[in-house]
Amino acid sequence: MYSILIYDIHLDKKGKRVLREIFKTAKKYMIHIQNSVFEGELSPDQYKNLSSELKKYLREGLDSCIIFSSRNIKWMDKDFIVKETDNKTDTFL
């Protein structure tokens, strides 16, 4: 399934470490396209593993992470409001 992951980490004393771990974990499964945003194709097992790994680091009440999913990218439109800075998303267009 095609997925978009976004996250927001509260930057207190532990937040910088959490931010690094979330970034590293998401990058193992998806393509980094913008600050705190990743996208890519995930199998059901990859989705389950990614979610499980992220839960190890996210702190209840402080951090948030949302994964939007669609069965297929062809059912999602992507509009760039301003010119994109690189071609990281070409794979999915």
C-alpha positions in Angstrom: 0.0 0.0 0.0 1.1 3.5 -0.7 1.7 5.5 2.5 2.6 9.0 3.7 4.0 9.3 7.2 4.2 12.7 9.0 5.4 13.3 12.5 5.8 16.1 15.1 8.2 15.6 18.0 8.1 17.7 21.1 11.7 19.1 21.4 12.4 18.9 25.1 15.6 17.3 26.6 14.7 13.8 25.2 13.0 15.2 22.1 16.2 15.5 20.0 17.0 11.8 20.5 13.4 10.8 19.8 13.5 12.9 16.6 16.7 11.1 15.4 15.3 7.7 16.1 12.0 8.4 14.4 13.8 9.8 11.3 16.2 6.8 11.2 13.3 4.3 11.6 11.1 5.9 8.9 14.1 6.2 6.5 14.5 2.4 6.7 11.1 1.9 5.2 10.2 5.0 3.2 11.7 7.9 1.2 12.3 11.2 3.0 10.6 14.0 1.0 10.4 16.9 3.3 10.9 17.8 7.0 9.0 15.3 9.0 7.4 13.7 5.9 8.1 10.3 4.3 6.3 8.4 1.5 6.5 5.0 -0.1 5.1 1.6 -0.8 4.7 -0.6 2.3 3.7 -4.2 2.4 1.3 -5.1 5.3 4.3 -6.7 7.2 6.5 -3.6 6.6 3.6 -1.3 7.9 3.3 -3.5 11.0 7.0 -3.5 11.6 7.3 0.3 11.0 4.4 1.0 13.4 5.9 -1.2 16.1 9.3 0.3 15.8 7.9 3.9 16.0 5.9 3.1 19.1 9.1 2.3 20.9 10.2 6.0 20.6 7.0 8.1 20.5 5.9 9.5 23.8 2.3 9.6 24.6 0.9 13.1 25.1 4.1 14.8 23.6 4.7 13.4 20.1 2.5 12.5 17.2 2.9 10.4 14.1 0.2 9.9 11.4 0.4 7.4 8.5 -2.0 8.0 5.7 -2.5 4.9 3.4 -4.1 4.1 0.1 -4.3 0.8 -1.6 -2.6 2.3 -4.6 -0.9 5.5 -5.5 -3.0 6.0 -8.6 -5.9 7.0 -6.3 -3.9 9.9 -4.9 -3.1 13.1 -6.5 0.0 15.0 -5.7 0.2 18.8 -6.3 3.3 20.8 -5.7 2.2 24.3 -4.7 5.7 25.7 -5.4 8.4 24.1 -7.3 9.8 21.0 -5.7 13.5 21.3 -4.6 14.6 17.9 -5.9 13.4 14.8 -7.6 13.0 12.5 -4.6 9.4 11.8 -5.4 9.8 11.0 -9.1 9.6 7.3 -8.2 6.0 7.7 -7.1 4.7 10.1 -9.8 
